[in-house]
Amino acid sequence: MTLLARTGSGEPPPSAPRPGRHRLLPYLLLLPGAAWLLIFFGVPLAQLAAASLYDPSGSLSTGYAMTWAFGNYPDVVQAYWPQFLRSFGYAGLALVLALLLGYPLAYAIAQKAGRWKNLLLVCVVAPMFTSFLVRTLAWKTILSDNGALVGLLRDVHLLAPDGRLLATPFAVVLGLTYNFLPFLVLPLYASLERLDPRLLEAATDLYASPAQAFRRVTLPLSMPGLVAGTLLFFIPASGDYINAELLGTPNEYMIGNVIDSAFLVRLDYPQGAALSFLLMAAILAVVFGYLRRAGTEEVL
Amino acid sequence: MRTPLRPLSRRGLLTGTLGSAALLTMGGSLAGCGTNGAQQTEAGCVSEDLSGTEKKLAFANWPQYMDVDEKDESKRPSLDEFITKTGIQVTYTEDINDNNEFFGKVQNQLAACQSTDRDIIVLTDWMAARMIRLGWIQKLDPANIPNVQANLLPSLLNRPFDTENRISIPWQSGLAGLAYNGNVTKELRTVDELLTRPDLKGKVTALSEMRDTMGLLLGSNGHDPANFTAAQFDDALNKLKKAVDSGQIRKFTGNDYAPDLAKGDIAACIGWSGDVIQLSGEDEKVRFVAPDSGVMLYSDNMMVPNKATHKSNAEALINYYYEPAVAAKLAAYVNYICPVKGAQAEMEKIDPELAANPLIFPDEALLSKSKVFMALDEKQEREYEGKFQQVIGA
C-alpha cells in the first residue's frame, strides 16, 4: 500500500537538495507548531511526570518534595484497579456498539447515499455543534425514570416495573457510544468513499459471494479508516468521565472521575499525576498491541 | 488522485513516543525539585489598601445569590442602593460555582502572594477554613463592621475557624437535611429510613460535600458531628458504604440533584434547604425534612483575600448587608437562612409568610437541632476526604 501510494502520487523523484533557505524552510514551517507542542504539552507533561514522583506525605501548605517516590504507582494501582478495568471495559463495549452502528452507516453514506451524501454527513456532524455537556444532559432527559422511553419499555415488559435505564452501566456505555461515534464514522467514511465499486464488481465476476467480497475487498481497503477511527474513538472514550458522572452512579465511575477527584477534591497531586500517567501508558500499550494485531503498517 | 500524505507508520509512532519520553526526562528536571508550600503569613504577604483613592470593589459570588429586580434582571436593588449611597463602584461577578473548582482557579495566585483581582469572595465554611489556615485571607477591622458585631446570629458567632468574627462573615446560611418528593414516595423522617427503606432503593442521592453527608450520618448514629472520633467517623462511613453497595444510593451530587428530585427520578435525598424551598414553591409535595438526629448548618462566607486592594470598601459593603432592612430584602429573594438578627422583623413588612418560614428564619426548635461540622486540620481533612471519596466511588 505504501509503495502503491508513493508511485501512484505522480510525484517526480526528489531532486538534489538545493542549498540555502529552501532547505531550512520545512523546519521553519514546523517551528510554530513544535514550539506550541513543547510549551503547552511537553512542559506540562514533564511537570506531571515529576509530580507523580513527589513525596506522598507532602501537602498543599507545606509543599511537595521530590523524593522519587515510585511507590505512588503501585499504591494507586492497588487502590483504583477496578476503575481502570472498568474504563477499558466500557470503552471497549462502546467501541463494539459503535462499530456495529458506524460501519454500515459509513458504508451507506460513502457508497449508497447518492445525492443525500452531504446531507447525511452533516447529520453525523451536526450534534457536535452543541456542547458535549448539553448532549450528555439530553440523554439524561431521554433515559429519565419517568420519561416516555422507560415507560414504554416497562409497558412491554422489557424492563421490570421498578427498573431503570439512567444510572446504570447501560446508560454510561450508551453515552460513550453516542458521544464519540462521529470520530469513528468520519475516518471510516473517508476510506470507504475511495473504494472503487468496480473492484466489487470484479469480485462478483470472480464468483465471490457478497460476504467474501466484503471480507476480501471492502474490509481490507477500509482498514486505514477503521484503524484510525477505532483509535480516535477508543482513546478519548477510555479517559472520559463526564458520561460516568452524569449518566452513571459511583459504581460506574471510570478512571477519569478518580483523577478529577484527586486533583480537585482530595488535592492529592502525586496520586492524581501517577494515575494520569498510568492511564496514558495503558492507552499507549493498548494502541501498540492493537496496531500489531491489526497488521497494518499505517496508522492514519 | 490527491497526493497522499506519507502514512504515519508504527515505527514513526514509536520514534515519536521515545522522543516524547526524552523530552519528558529533560523537562522533568525543571520540576524535579518539588513545589514550594502554599502557606502564607501575615508578615510575609502584606496587602495594600487603596480604598482611600479608589472607589471600587470587585465582588465574586455564586449564581442566583443576589436579589434582582423582577422587571429587569440586570438590576440588583440592594447592591445598586449601596452604590448610590457610598459612591463605590461594585463589579459584581457570578464566577463561583463550586468550592473546589474556585479554589483551583485562585490557588496559584494566592499561594504565591499575588492578587486574584477580587476584593470579596464567598466560600463555604470548610473552604473558608482551609484558606484561612493557609494564611490567604486578610483580617477585617472590627471598627469598620459594627453591624456584624451587633447583628450576627448567635449560633454563627465564634466559629472554630474564625473565633473573633473578623475573617469570614456569613453571606447566607443554609441547612443540609433530607428532602423527598411526595408525588413518588411517602413521607420520610429519618436518615435511617433514607438509607434502608426498600421502596426508595436506587432512588436516593446524597451530597458529595463530605461534611454535609457525613454530618447527617454521624448524627443518625447518635454521635456529634461537631466533635467526633476517627472510629465514629468510620462507623458512619461504613453505614454509608452499605447503602452504596446495596444500590440504595444512586448518586452523589452537588446542586444538580434539584431537577431530578423535581422530576421524581429521585424520590428522596440529602439536600440543601435553599434548593428545596425553591422547589416547594413550584410543587408543594417536594418537602425539606430536618431529622431529629440533627441537621447540618453551613454558611457561605464573605472574605477579603490577600493582595485585594480595596479592603475598607469591602468592609463598607459587608457592614451594609448586615443592616436588618437590607438583609431582609436579600433574604426575600434568595430564600436561604438569613444570618442577620432583626431581619425577621423587617421581613414582616415585606412578606409575612416568608418571615414565618423557619427555613429562612429558623426557630429555637430548629436551631437546637442544627450542628456545624468539626473543624479539621489538614491531615484530618485529607484522611477523611480520602476515605469518603473512596466510598462515593472516586
Interface residues (C-beta under 8 A of the other chain):
Chain A: M1 T2 A5 G8 S9 G10 E11 L38 G42 V43 L45 A46 Q47 A49 A50 A51 Y54 D55 G58 S59 L60 S61 T62 G63 Y64 A65 M66 A79 S144 D145 N146 D162 R164 L166 A167 P224 T249 P250 N251 Y253 N257 V258 D260 S261 F263 L264 V265 R266 L267 D268 L284 F288 L291 R292 E297 E298 V299 L300
Chain B: M1 T3 P4 L5 P7 L8 S9 R10 G12 L13 L14 T17 S20 L23 L24 T25 M26 G27 G28 L30 A31 G32 C33 G34 T35 N36 G37 A38 Q39 N100 E101 F103 G104 Q107 A111 R133 L134 K201 G202 K203 V244 G247 I249 R250 K251 F252 K263 G264 D265 E378 K379 R382 E385 G386 Q389 Q390 V391 I392 G393 A394
